[in-house]
Amino acid sequence: MPTILDFEQPIHDLEKKATKLQSFSREDGVDVTQSLELLQARIAEEKERVFSELTAWQRVQMARHPDRPYPKDYIALLFSDFLELHGDRRYADDQAIIGGFAKLDGDPVMVIGSQKGRDLETNVKVNFGSAHPEGYRKALRLMELADKAKVPIVSFIDTPGAYPGIAAEERHIGEAIAVNLREMFRFTVPILVAVVGEGGSGGALGIGVGNRILIMQNAYYSVITPEGCAAILWRDGAAAPKAAEALRLTPTDLMELGIADGIIPEPLGGAHRDHKGAAKLLGEALKTNLDELRKLAPKELQDQRYAKYRALGVFDGE
């Protein structure tokens, strides 16, 4: 059964009516074409109304939708000849981060992404999308291979954040992310980052230093989850909607703040309703941006990446 968010319920109810009307037409041989057209028009209007007025908290819910495509889904839909590579060569193979060489529209790239599961078993396997230090070290190993092979890096982000447990601290999660940040500034190949779901904290930033940062229409990118922010500032998890607004984590906010470089549109109703349509729009954005970045010399790529991140934020000396 598909998951229906509360604000999607009116649309779902109308779609159920349309399904029943089609069933009635088939079973009783009654022509309901005109009624069905009116109902479909109403559904389209309701979708336009609902999804054009989403709050920041509703976008967070969309980003977390369990039916939403994950990076592995996009890799399957967009890339050919994907050769997954495993392990950090130090400790283990963290399946919360996947990656390997692939071809995008015939051109070789290194694709890396954080990964969630669809059910309890797969979520446990990928640690609910929260990587351990070995996940970031694996990502770094793959990016170093890409730099050596002179192929662009495409990084998909969909994580609530890095794993905050004792085991991760014992294996130096902070150091692993910090090293990735440092090294990603040094690479001489294009780095294109796409936030396709959740972009949570340092867990996202650990594979998120790029020449271009793209974000899907119903994704978010934030220094902390709204629930975490609410717990700190208001000492109440129920204040998450208020925190989501304060964090300015929506794609529009991120464009205004100069953090995101482009918003990738989604099919009406969200990527979870049309995986192939969402992948098509994402693929077009990836190819356009990679074509532009490939024109830059290695030093230009390094300088542009450094300047982009140095310009983030505002300092008020008063």
NORRA-V684548 format. One record per backbone hydrogen bond with DSSP energy under -0.5 kcal/mol. CO is the residue of the C=O (numbers start at 1). NH is the residue of the N-H. E is the energy in kcal/mol with one decimal. If there is no record, write none. Layout:
{{CO/NH/E} {CO/NH/E}}
This chain:
{{3/5/-0.6} {5/8/-1.5} {5/9/-0.7} {6/9/-1.0} {8/11/-0.5} {8/12/-2.4} {9/13/-2.7} {10/14/-1.7} {11/15/-2.4} {12/16/-2.1} {13/17/-1.7} {14/18/-2.0} {15/19/-2.2} {16/20/-2.4} {17/21/-2.3} {18/22/-2.2} {19/23/-2.3} {20/24/-2.6} {21/25/-2.1} {22/26/-2.1} {23/27/-2.5} {24/28/-2.5} {25/29/-1.2} {30/32/-0.8} {32/36/-2.9} {33/37/-2.5} {34/38/-2.0} {35/39/-2.1} {36/40/-2.8} {37/41/-2.1} {38/42/-1.9} {39/43/-2.3} {40/44/-2.3} {41/45/-2.1} {42/46/-2.5} {43/47/-2.5} {44/48/-2.3} {45/49/-2.4} {46/50/-2.9} {47/51/-2.8} {48/52/-1.0} {50/53/-0.9} {55/59/-1.9} {56/60/-1.7} {57/61/-2.0} {58/62/-2.1} {59/63/-2.6} {60/64/-1.5} {62/65/-1.2} {65/68/-2.0} {70/73/-1.0} {70/74/-2.0} {71/75/-2.6} {72/76/-1.9} {73/77/-2.0} {74/78/-2.4} {75/79/-2.0} {78/105/-0.5} {80/103/-2.5} {82/84/-0.7} {83/101/-1.0} {92/88/-1.2} {92/94/-0.8} {93/95/-0.7} {94/97/-1.3} {96/115/-2.7} {98/113/-2.6} {99/85/-2.8} {100/111/-2.5} {101/83/-3.3} {102/109/-2.8} {103/80/-2.5} {103/105/-0.6} {104/107/-1.8} {107/104/-3.0} {108/152/-0.6} {109/102/-2.4} {109/111/-0.6} {110/154/-3.1} {111/100/-2.0} {112/156/-3.2} {113/98/-2.9} {114/71/-0.5} {119/123/-2.6} {120/124/-2.3} {121/125/-1.7} {122/126/-1.8} {123/128/-3.3} {124/127/-0.9} {126/129/-1.3} {127/130/-1.9} {129/131/-0.7} {131/163/-2.6} {132/135/-1.2} {132/136/-1.2} {133/137/-2.2} {134/138/-2.0} {135/139/-2.2} {136/140/-2.2} {137/141/-2.2} {138/142/-2.2} {139/143/-2.3} {140/144/-2.5} {141/145/-1.7} {142/146/-2.2} {143/147/-2.4} {144/148/-2.1} {145/149/-2.4} {146/150/-0.9} {146/151/-2.1} {152/110/-2.8} {153/155/-0.5} {153/192/-3.0} {154/112/-2.8} {154/156/-0.5} {155/194/-3.0} {156/114/-1.7} {156/158/-0.5} {157/196/-2.0} {157/197/-1.2} {159/200/-2.0} {165/169/-1.7} {166/170/-2.8} {167/171/-1.4} {168/173/-1.1} {169/172/-1.6} {172/176/-2.0} {173/177/-2.2} {174/178/-2.4} {175/179/-2.5} {176/180/-1.7} {177/181/-2.3} {178/182/-2.2} {179/183/-2.8} {180/184/-2.6} {181/185/-0.9} {182/185/-0.6} {182/186/-0.5} {183/186/-1.1} {183/187/-1.0} {190/153/-2.9} {191/193/-0.5} {191/211/-2.4} {191/212/-1.2} {192/155/-2.9} {193/214/-3.1} {194/157/-2.6} {194/196/-0.8} {195/216/-2.6} {197/220/-2.2} {198/159/-2.4} {199/201/-0.7} {199/222/-3.0} {200/203/-0.6} {200/204/-1.2} {201/204/-1.2} {201/205/-1.8} {202/206/-2.2} {204/207/-1.5} {205/208/-1.7} {208/210/-0.9} {212/193/-2.5} {212/214/-0.6} {213/261/-3.7} {213/262/-0.9} {214/195/-2.9} {215/264/-2.5} {216/219/-2.1} {219/251/-0.5} {220/199/-1.0} {222/201/-2.9} {225/229/-2.6} {226/230/-2.6} {227/231/-2.2} {228/232/-1.7} {229/233/-3.0} {230/234/-2.0} {230/235/-0.8} {230/236/-1.4} {236/239/-1.9} {237/240/-1.5} {238/241/-0.5} {239/243/-2.4} {240/244/-2.6} {241/245/-1.5} {242/246/-2.0} {243/247/-2.4} {244/248/-0.6} {244/249/-0.8} {245/248/-0.8} {249/221/-1.6} {250/254/-2.5} {251/255/-2.0} {252/256/-2.1} {253/257/-2.1} {254/259/-2.2} {254/260/-1.4} {255/258/-1.0} {262/215/-2.2} {262/264/-0.5} {263/265/-0.6} {264/217/-2.4} {267/270/-2.7} {270/273/-1.5} {270/274/-0.5} {271/274/-0.9} {274/278/-2.4} {275/279/-2.5} {276/280/-2.2} {277/281/-1.9} {278/282/-2.4} {279/283/-3.1} {280/284/-2.1} {281/285/-1.6} {282/286/-2.5} {283/287/-2.5} {284/288/-2.1} {285/289/-2.2} {286/290/-2.6} {287/291/-2.3} {288/292/-1.5} {289/293/-2.4} {290/294/-2.4} {292/295/-0.8} {293/296/-1.7} {297/301/-2.3} {298/302/-2.1} {299/303/-2.6} {300/304/-2.7} {301/305/-2.2} {302/306/-2.3} {303/307/-2.7} {304/308/-2.2} {305/309/-1.6} {306/310/-2.1} {307/311/-1.4} {309/312/-0.8} {314/316/-0.5} {315/317/-0.6}}
